[in-house]
């Protein structure tokens, strides 16, 4: 076994296994009607039913068959965003119907890695690498009005919108170790949220705005590799009341993209098993 797709229930504080496979699957997004998870595997996108997870269904993404784990479903459930490198050899962000179809390019500046959809469905938040500098950007879903929100203060990655659209949460190494920060979605001064001994990554605010779930590596781990012992942690939006929900073997691919159930009562993630 390689990948275990699991769901954590906040009310019962328990996890359950939804589906397991010997293949590598990553980054579950929970559909807004609550019926399925969207994941990537070996460059392709899949839909996995919540109620009958017998096998994932391949999503037609046209020419885009080198998709990475930076993807998500629109607030109205009608569109999906993917990050794929087929056309340019670098990750570019595309938009297409949730049922599948021909991807439409959104980002001309590359590489760009999708991470969050604004609550009104009008904009993307993403990580862009320009001259080896990792920064946070937003852009309209039609590819216009790109805005840069950070400016090379360390590595900035993993942005996701708060449900009111006011903030973009992200992780940054600007003070040394990777920590969670947030910046006004319209631009402004960034505010530090975590101050921990761990390397904190991929913050995802809950749909009700009450909590933020994120992934924590040991403090001496560089970047966000796969196949390490990590922690899934939960906190209030201002960084208070931090708690460790559970530990697992995971990392890259566990929850890179938005993963909350639409009612905010649970979230999805991937647990990995060692190879060899």
LINPE-V491894 format. One record per backbone hydrogen bond with DSSP energy under -0.5 kcal/mol. CO is the residue of the C=O (numbers start at 1). NH is the residue of the N-H. Records with the same first field share a line. If there is no record, write none. Layout:
# LINPE-V491894
CO = NH ; NH
This chain:
# LINPE-V491894
2 = 273
3 = 5 ; 21
4 = 6 ; 271
5 = 18 ; 19
6 = 269
7 = 9 ; 16
8 = 10 ; 267
9 = 13 ; 14
14 = 9
16 = 7
19 = 5
21 = 2 ; 3
23 = 25
26 = 40
29 = 31 ; 38
31 = 34
35 = 50 ; 51
36 = 31
37 = 48
38 = 29
39 = 46
40 = 26
41 = 44
43 = 67
44 = 41
45 = 59
46 = 39
47 = 49 ; 57
48 = 37
52 = 54
57 = 47
59 = 45 ; 61
60 = 101
61 = 64
63 = 65
66 = 85
69 = 71
72 = 81
74 = 77
78 = 98
79 = 74
80 = 96
81 = 72
82 = 94
83 = 68
84 = 92
85 = 89
91 = 111 ; 112
92 = 84
93 = 106 ; 107
94 = 82
95 = 104
96 = 80
97 = 100
101 = 103
104 = 95
106 = 108
111 = 129
112 = 114
113 = 127
115 = 258
116 = 125
118 = 121
122 = 141
123 = 118
124 = 139
125 = 115 ; 116
126 = 128 ; 137
127 = 113
128 = 130 ; 135
130 = 133
132 = 134
133 = 130 ; 135
134 = 156
135 = 128
136 = 149 ; 150
137 = 126
138 = 147
139 = 124
140 = 143
144 = 140
147 = 138 ; 149
152 = 154
155 = 173
157 = 171
160 = 169
162 = 165
166 = 185
167 = 162
168 = 183
169 = 160
170 = 181
171 = 157
172 = 179
173 = 176
175 = 177
178 = 200
179 = 172
180 = 193 ; 194
181 = 170
182 = 191
183 = 168
184 = 187
191 = 182
198 = 200
199 = 217
201 = 215
204 = 213
206 = 209
211 = 206
212 = 235
213 = 204
214 = 233
215 = 201
216 = 231
217 = 199
218 = 221
225 = 252
228 = 230 ; 250
230 = 248
231 = 216 ; 233
232 = 245 ; 246
233 = 214
234 = 243
235 = 212
236 = 239
240 = 236
243 = 234 ; 245
246 = 232
248 = 230 ; 250
249 = 272
250 = 228
251 = 254 ; 255
253 = 27
254 = 270
259 = 268
261 = 264
265 = 10 ; 11
266 = 261
267 = 8
269 = 6
271 = 4
